[in-house]
Amino acid sequence: MNRTNEINKTKKIILICVTTIFIGILLYAGPGHDHGDSAFENNSGAWTEIELSEHQIKNLRMETALVRRHNFYETIKVPMMLNSVHGSRATAQGFLLEGSDILKVKTGLRVTIKLDILPNRTFVGRISYIDNMIDPRTRLYYIYATINTPVPSNGMGLKGEMVVQTTPLNSALGVPIEALQGEFGGYFVFVKCGNHFERRQVVIGHRMGDIIEIKEGLARDEEIVTTGAYQLRFATGTPIKNEDDCDDH
Protein backbone atom coordinates (compact mmCIF):
# COMPACT_ATOMS: atom_id res chain seq x y z
CA MET A 1 0.00 0.00 0.00
CA ASN A 2 2.78 2.41 0.93
CA ARG A 3 4.55 1.49 -2.30
CA THR A 4 1.44 2.44 -4.30
CA ASN A 5 1.15 5.78 -2.50
CA GLU A 6 4.78 6.60 -3.25
CA ILE A 7 4.27 5.85 -6.95
CA ASN A 8 1.17 8.05 -7.12
CA LYS A 9 2.99 10.87 -5.34
CA THR A 10 5.89 10.63 -7.82
CA LYS A 11 3.46 10.76 -10.76
CA LYS A 12 1.84 13.91 -9.33
CA ILE A 13 5.24 15.61 -8.93
CA ILE A 14 6.21 14.76 -12.52
CA LEU A 15 2.86 16.05 -13.82
CA ILE A 16 3.26 19.34 -11.91
CA CYS A 17 6.81 19.79 -13.28
CA VAL A 18 5.75 19.13 -16.87
CA THR A 19 2.79 21.50 -16.57
CA THR A 20 5.00 24.26 -15.12
CA ILE A 21 7.54 23.88 -17.93
CA PHE A 22 4.79 23.96 -20.58
CA ILE A 23 3.24 27.13 -19.16
CA GLY A 24 6.70 28.72 -18.98
CA ILE A 25 7.31 27.96 -22.67
CA LEU A 26 3.98 29.53 -23.64
CA LEU A 27 4.79 32.68 -21.68
CA TYR A 28 8.32 32.85 -23.09
CA ALA A 29 7.10 32.61 -26.67
CA GLY A 30 4.13 34.88 -26.22
CA PRO A 31 3.20 37.93 -28.31
CA GLY A 32 6.04 40.38 -28.91
CA HIS A 33 8.87 37.98 -28.11
CA ASP A 34 11.44 37.07 -30.75
CA HIS A 35 10.69 33.36 -30.37
CA GLY A 36 6.94 33.56 -30.97
CA ASP A 37 5.06 33.25 -34.25
CA SER A 38 6.87 35.17 -36.97
CA ALA A 39 5.00 37.80 -38.97
CA PHE A 40 7.23 36.91 -41.93
CA GLU A 41 7.10 33.12 -41.58
CA ASN A 42 3.46 32.62 -40.52
CA ASN A 43 1.21 30.16 -42.31
CA SER A 44 -0.57 32.81 -44.37
CA GLY A 45 2.68 34.44 -45.56
CA ALA A 46 0.70 37.67 -45.83
CA TRP A 47 3.19 40.18 -44.46
CA THR A 48 6.18 41.53 -46.33
CA GLU A 49 6.86 44.38 -43.91
CA ILE A 50 6.92 44.56 -40.11
CA GLU A 51 7.99 46.92 -37.35
CA LEU A 52 10.21 45.79 -34.49
CA SER A 53 10.88 47.39 -31.13
CA GLU A 54 14.32 48.74 -30.21
CA HIS A 55 14.65 45.86 -27.75
CA GLN A 56 13.98 43.26 -30.45
CA ILE A 57 16.45 44.88 -32.82
CA LYS A 58 19.11 44.87 -30.11
CA ASN A 59 18.49 41.21 -29.32
CA LEU A 60 18.95 40.24 -32.97
CA ARG A 61 22.45 41.81 -32.94
CA MET A 62 22.05 42.57 -36.60
CA GLU A 63 24.44 44.37 -38.91
CA THR A 64 23.52 46.21 -42.08
CA ALA A 65 25.13 47.43 -45.30
CA LEU A 66 24.21 49.84 -48.07
CA VAL A 67 23.44 48.61 -51.56
CA ARG A 68 26.17 49.96 -53.84
CA ARG A 69 27.72 49.46 -57.26
CA HIS A 70 30.55 47.00 -57.83
CA ASN A 71 32.71 46.11 -60.80
CA PHE A 72 32.08 42.43 -61.38
CA TYR A 73 34.58 40.20 -63.13
CA GLU A 74 34.71 36.56 -64.00
CA THR A 75 37.81 35.17 -62.35
CA ILE A 76 40.00 32.09 -62.44
CA LYS A 77 41.97 31.08 -59.35
CA VAL A 78 45.38 29.58 -60.05
CA PRO A 79 48.03 28.20 -57.64
CA MET A 80 51.32 30.05 -58.14
CA MET A 81 54.85 30.65 -56.93
CA LEU A 82 57.32 33.50 -57.32
CA ASN A 83 59.91 32.23 -59.76
CA SER A 84 62.03 35.36 -60.11
CA VAL A 85 62.63 38.50 -58.05
CA HIS A 86 64.88 41.29 -59.31
CA GLY A 87 64.72 44.44 -57.21
CA SER A 88 61.24 45.94 -57.52
CA ARG A 89 60.21 43.57 -60.32
CA ALA A 90 59.04 40.01 -59.91
CA THR A 91 57.43 37.26 -61.95
CA ALA A 92 54.81 34.81 -60.75
CA GLN A 93 54.35 31.40 -62.34
CA GLY A 94 50.80 30.01 -62.27
CA PHE A 95 49.81 26.38 -62.68
CA LEU A 96 46.55 25.90 -64.59
CA LEU A 97 45.13 22.39 -64.87
CA GLU A 98 44.15 21.28 -68.35
CA GLY A 99 40.64 22.30 -69.36
CA SER A 100 38.71 25.12 -70.98
CA ASP A 101 39.97 27.80 -68.55
CA ILE A 102 43.21 28.15 -70.49
CA LEU A 103 41.19 29.58 -73.40
CA LYS A 104 40.07 32.47 -71.19
CA VAL A 105 43.59 33.53 -70.20
CA LYS A 106 45.12 36.22 -72.42
CA THR A 107 48.27 38.30 -72.12
CA GLY A 108 47.58 41.69 -70.57
CA LEU A 109 44.83 40.50 -68.21
CA ARG A 110 44.99 41.90 -64.70
CA VAL A 111 45.86 39.57 -61.82
CA THR A 112 45.87 39.89 -58.05
CA ILE A 113 48.17 37.71 -55.97
CA LYS A 114 48.09 36.60 -52.34
CA LEU A 115 51.14 34.93 -50.82
CA ASP A 116 50.56 32.26 -48.18
CA ILE A 117 52.94 33.92 -45.72
CA LEU A 118 51.45 37.41 -46.30
CA PRO A 119 47.67 36.79 -46.40
CA ASN A 120 46.80 40.44 -45.65
CA ARG A 121 48.73 41.90 -48.58
CA THR A 122 47.64 41.98 -52.22
CA PHE A 123 50.07 42.17 -55.12
CA VAL A 124 48.92 43.35 -58.54
CA GLY A 125 50.22 42.49 -61.99
CA ARG A 126 49.34 41.41 -65.53
CA ILE A 127 49.69 38.23 -67.54
CA SER A 128 52.90 38.54 -69.56
CA TYR A 129 53.37 35.08 -71.10
CA ILE A 130 51.41 31.84 -71.61
CA ASP A 131 52.96 28.49 -72.46
CA ASN A 132 51.17 27.16 -75.55
CA MET A 133 51.99 23.53 -74.76
CA ILE A 134 50.65 21.53 -71.85
CA ASP A 135 53.18 19.72 -69.68
CA PRO A 136 52.63 16.05 -70.68
CA ARG A 137 53.69 14.81 -67.25
CA THR A 138 51.73 17.11 -64.93
CA ARG A 139 48.91 18.01 -67.36
CA LEU A 140 49.41 21.65 -66.40
CA TYR A 141 49.67 24.84 -68.40
CA TYR A 142 52.14 27.43 -67.11
CA ILE A 143 51.15 31.08 -67.16
CA TYR A 144 53.35 33.98 -66.09
CA ALA A 145 52.48 37.38 -64.65
CA THR A 146 54.69 40.40 -64.14
CA ILE A 147 54.01 41.86 -60.69
CA ASN A 148 53.85 45.65 -60.54
CA THR A 149 53.89 46.05 -56.76
CA PRO A 150 57.03 45.36 -54.67
CA VAL A 151 57.39 41.85 -53.23
CA PRO A 152 59.83 40.66 -50.52
CA SER A 153 63.39 40.75 -51.88
CA ASN A 154 63.95 37.19 -50.63
CA GLY A 155 60.56 36.00 -51.88
CA MET A 156 61.69 33.70 -54.67
CA GLY A 157 59.91 30.36 -54.34
CA LEU A 158 57.10 31.68 -52.13
CA LYS A 159 53.73 30.10 -52.90
CA GLY A 160 50.25 31.55 -53.02
CA GLU A 161 47.23 32.10 -55.24
CA MET A 162 46.85 34.14 -58.42
CA VAL A 163 43.39 35.41 -59.35
CA VAL A 164 43.11 36.18 -63.07
CA GLN A 165 40.37 38.64 -63.95
CA THR A 166 39.02 37.48 -67.30
CA THR A 167 35.96 38.99 -69.01
CA PRO A 168 34.88 42.14 -67.12
CA LEU A 169 31.17 42.54 -66.56
CA ASN A 170 29.19 45.75 -66.38
CA SER A 171 29.18 47.74 -63.15
CA ALA A 172 26.13 46.62 -61.19
CA LEU A 173 24.45 46.77 -57.80
CA GLY A 174 25.68 44.23 -55.30
CA VAL A 175 25.19 43.13 -51.69
CA PRO A 176 27.15 40.87 -49.30
CA ILE A 177 26.23 37.23 -49.86
CA GLU A 178 25.19 36.85 -46.21
CA ALA A 179 22.25 39.22 -46.80
CA LEU A 180 20.72 36.87 -49.35
CA GLN A 181 17.98 34.47 -48.22
CA GLY A 182 16.55 31.69 -50.37
CA GLU A 183 13.11 30.15 -50.52
CA PHE A 184 11.35 27.91 -53.07
CA GLY A 185 13.90 28.67 -55.78
CA GLY A 186 13.70 32.44 -55.27
CA TYR A 187 15.72 34.94 -53.27
CA PHE A 188 14.97 37.85 -50.97
CA VAL A 189 16.68 40.31 -48.64
CA PHE A 190 15.49 42.42 -45.73
CA VAL A 191 15.46 46.17 -46.32
CA LYS A 192 15.76 48.25 -43.15
CA CYS A 193 14.14 51.66 -42.79
CA GLY A 194 14.28 52.82 -39.18
CA ASN A 195 12.47 50.13 -37.19
CA HIS A 196 10.67 48.86 -40.29
CA PHE A 197 11.88 45.76 -42.11
CA GLU A 198 10.66 44.85 -45.55
CA ARG A 199 11.07 41.43 -47.11
CA ARG A 200 12.04 42.24 -50.70
CA GLN A 201 12.22 39.73 -53.56
CA VAL A 202 15.36 40.12 -55.69
CA VAL A 203 16.82 38.69 -58.88
CA ILE A 204 20.48 37.77 -58.54
CA GLY A 205 23.27 37.63 -61.10
CA HIS A 206 27.01 37.13 -60.99
CA ARG A 207 28.89 36.38 -57.79
CA MET A 208 32.37 37.71 -57.13
CA GLY A 209 33.90 36.64 -53.85
CA ASP A 210 31.54 37.61 -51.03
CA ILE A 211 29.47 40.01 -53.18
CA ILE A 212 26.42 38.96 -55.20
CA GLU A 213 25.00 41.00 -58.08
CA ILE A 214 21.41 42.21 -57.74
CA LYS A 215 19.69 42.59 -61.11
CA GLU A 216 16.23 43.55 -59.83
CA GLY A 217 14.58 44.44 -56.53
CA LEU A 218 16.92 46.96 -54.87
CA ALA A 219 18.04 50.55 -55.38
CA ARG A 220 21.39 52.11 -54.64
CA ASP A 221 21.99 53.22 -51.01
CA GLU A 222 19.11 51.21 -49.58
CA GLU A 223 20.04 49.67 -46.23
CA ILE A 224 19.87 45.89 -46.07
CA VAL A 225 20.35 43.45 -43.20
CA THR A 226 23.48 41.27 -43.41
CA THR A 227 24.32 39.63 -40.06
CA GLY A 228 21.06 38.53 -38.45
CA ALA A 229 19.09 38.25 -41.70
CA TYR A 230 18.24 34.59 -41.11
CA GLN A 231 17.13 35.21 -37.51
CA LEU A 232 14.96 38.10 -38.69
CA ARG A 233 12.88 35.65 -40.70
CA PHE A 234 11.52 34.24 -37.45
CA ALA A 235 11.17 37.43 -35.40
CA THR A 236 7.77 38.64 -34.23
CA GLY A 237 6.70 42.16 -34.99
CA THR A 238 3.81 44.44 -35.83
CA PRO A 239 2.68 43.83 -39.42
CA ILE A 240 2.50 46.97 -41.56
CA LYS A 241 -0.47 47.01 -43.93
CA ASN A 242 0.01 50.35 -45.64
CA GLU A 243 2.74 51.47 -48.04
CA ASP A 244 5.32 53.66 -46.33
CA ASP A 245 8.45 55.70 -47.04
CA CYS A 246 10.62 52.59 -47.33
CA ASP A 247 8.90 51.74 -50.58
CA ASP A 248 10.03 54.86 -52.42
CA HIS A 249 12.69 52.93 -54.33
C-alpha positions in Angstrom: 0.0 0.0 0.0 2.8 2.4 0.9 4.5 1.5 -2.3 1.4 2.4 -4.3 1.1 5.8 -2.5 4.8 6.6 -3.2 4.3 5.9 -7.0 1.2 8.0 -7.1 3.0 10.9 -5.3 5.9 10.6 -7.8 3.5 10.8 -10.8 1.8 13.9 -9.3 5.2 15.6 -8.9 6.2 14.8 -12.5 2.9 16.1 -13.8 3.3 19.3 -11.9 6.8 19.8 -13.3 5.8 19.1 -16.9 2.8 21.5 -16.6 5.0 24.3 -15.1 7.5 23.9 -17.9 4.8 24.0 -20.6 3.2 27.1 -19.2 6.7 28.7 -19.0 7.3 28.0 -22.7 4.0 29.5 -23.6 4.8 32.7 -21.7 8.3 32.8 -23.1 7.1 32.6 -26.7 4.1 34.9 -26.2 3.2 37.9 -28.3 6.0 40.4 -28.9 8.9 38.0 -28.1 11.4 37.1 -30.8 10.7 33.4 -30.4 6.9 33.6 -31.0 5.1 33.3 -34.3 6.9 35.2 -37.0 5.0 37.8 -39.0 7.2 36.9 -41.9 7.1 33.1 -41.6 3.5 32.6 -40.5 1.2 30.2 -42.3 -0.6 32.8 -44.4 2.7 34.4 -45.6 0.7 37.7 -45.8 3.2 40.2 -44.5 6.2 41.5 -46.3 6.9 44.4 -43.9 6.9 44.6 -40.1 8.0 46.9 -37.4 10.2 45.8 -34.5 10.9 47.4 -31.1 14.3 48.7 -30.2 14.6 45.9 -27.7 14.0 43.3 -30.5 16.5 44.9 -32.8 19.1 44.9 -30.1 18.5 41.2 -29.3 18.9 40.2 -33.0 22.4 41.8 -32.9 22.1 42.6 -36.6 24.4 44.4 -38.9 23.5 46.2 -42.1 25.1 47.4 -45.3 24.2 49.8 -48.1 23.4 48.6 -51.6 26.2 50.0 -53.8 27.7 49.5 -57.3 30.5 47.0 -57.8 32.7 46.1 -60.8 32.1 42.4 -61.4 34.6 40.2 -63.1 34.7 36.6 -64.0 37.8 35.2 -62.4 40.0 32.1 -62.4 42.0 31.1 -59.4 45.4 29.6 -60.1 48.0 28.2 -57.6 51.3 30.0 -58.1 54.8 30.7 -56.9 57.3 33.5 -57.3 59.9 32.2 -59.8 62.0 35.4 -60.1 62.6 38.5 -58.0 64.9 41.3 -59.3 64.7 44.4 -57.2 61.2 45.9 -57.5 60.2 43.6 -60.3 59.0 40.0 -59.9 57.4 37.3 -62.0 54.8 34.8 -60.8 54.4 31.4 -62.3 50.8 30.0 -62.3 49.8 26.4 -62.7 46.5 25.9 -64.6 45.1 22.4 -64.9 44.1 21.3 -68.4 40.6 22.3 -69.4 38.7 25.1 -71.0 40.0 27.8 -68.5 43.2 28.2 -70.5 41.2 29.6 -73.4 40.1 32.5 -71.2 43.6 33.5 -70.2 45.1 36.2 -72.4 48.3 38.3 -72.1 47.6 41.7 -70.6 44.8 40.5 -68.2 45.0 41.9 -64.7 45.9 39.6 -61.8 45.9 39.9 -58.1 48.2 37.7 -56.0 48.1 36.6 -52.3 51.1 34.9 -50.8 50.6 32.3 -48.2 52.9 33.9 -45.7 51.4 37.4 -46.3 47.7 36.8 -46.4 46.8 40.4 -45.6 48.7 41.9 -48.6 47.6 42.0 -52.2 50.1 42.2 -55.1 48.9 43.3 -58.5 50.2 42.5 -62.0 49.3 41.4 -65.5 49.7 38.2 -67.5 52.9 38.5 -69.6 53.4 35.1 -71.1 51.4 31.8 -71.6 53.0 28.5 -72.5 51.2 27.2 -75.5 52.0 23.5 -74.8 50.7 21.5 -71.8 53.2 19.7 -69.7 52.6 16.1 -70.7 53.7 14.8 -67.2 51.7 17.1 -64.9 48.9 18.0 -67.4 49.4 21.7 -66.4 49.7 24.8 -68.4 52.1 27.4 -67.1 51.1 31.1 -67.2 53.4 34.0 -66.1 52.5 37.4 -64.7 54.7 40.4 -64.1 54.0 41.9 -60.7 53.8 45.7 -60.5 53.9 46.1 -56.8 57.0 45.4 -54.7 57.4 41.9 -53.2 59.8 40.7 -50.5 63.4 40.7 -51.9 64.0 37.2 -50.6 60.6 36.0 -51.9 61.7 33.7 -54.7 59.9 30.4 -54.3 57.1 31.7 -52.1 53.7 30.1 -52.9 50.2 31.5 -53.0 47.2 32.1 -55.2 46.8 34.1 -58.4 43.4 35.4 -59.4 43.1 36.2 -63.1 40.4 38.6 -64.0 39.0 37.5 -67.3 36.0 39.0 -69.0 34.9 42.1 -67.1 31.2 42.5 -66.6 29.2 45.8 -66.4 29.2 47.7 -63.1 26.1 46.6 -61.2 24.5 46.8 -57.8 25.7 44.2 -55.3 25.2 43.1 -51.7 27.1 40.9 -49.3 26.2 37.2 -49.9 25.2 36.8 -46.2 22.3 39.2 -46.8 20.7 36.9 -49.4 18.0 34.5 -48.2 16.6 31.7 -50.4 13.1 30.2 -50.5 11.3 27.9 -53.1 13.9 28.7 -55.8 13.7 32.4 -55.3 15.7 34.9 -53.3 15.0 37.9 -51.0 16.7 40.3 -48.6 15.5 42.4 -45.7 15.5 46.2 -46.3 15.8 48.2 -43.1 14.1 51.7 -42.8 14.3 52.8 -39.2 12.5 50.1 -37.2 10.7 48.9 -40.3 11.9 45.8 -42.1 10.7 44.8 -45.6 11.1 41.4 -47.1 12.0 42.2 -50.7 12.2 39.7 -53.6 15.4 40.1 -55.7 16.8 38.7 -58.9 20.5 37.8 -58.5 23.3 37.6 -61.1 27.0 37.1 -61.0 28.9 36.4 -57.8 32.4 37.7 -57.1 33.9 36.6 -53.9 31.5 37.6 -51.0 29.5 40.0 -53.2 26.4 39.0 -55.2 25.0 41.0 -58.1 21.4 42.2 -57.7 19.7 42.6 -61.1 16.2 43.5 -59.8 14.6 44.4 -56.5 16.9 47.0 -54.9 18.0 50.5 -55.4 21.4 52.1 -54.6 22.0 53.2 -51.0 19.1 51.2 -49.6 20.0 49.7 -46.2 19.9 45.9 -46.1 20.4 43.4 -43.2 23.5 41.3 -43.4 24.3 39.6 -40.1 21.1 38.5 -38.4 19.1 38.2 -41.7 18.2 34.6 -41.1 17.1 35.2 -37.5 15.0 38.1 -38.7 12.9 35.7 -40.7 11.5 34.2 -37.4 11.2 37.4 -35.4 7.8 38.6 -34.2 6.7 42.2 -35.0 3.8 44.4 -35.8 2.7 43.8 -39.4 2.5 47.0 -41.6 -0.5 47.0 -43.9 0.0 50.4 -45.6 2.7 51.5 -48.0 5.3 53.7 -46.3 8.5 55.7 -47.0 10.6 52.6 -47.3 8.9 51.7 -50.6 10.0 54.9 -52.4 12.7 52.9 -54.3 
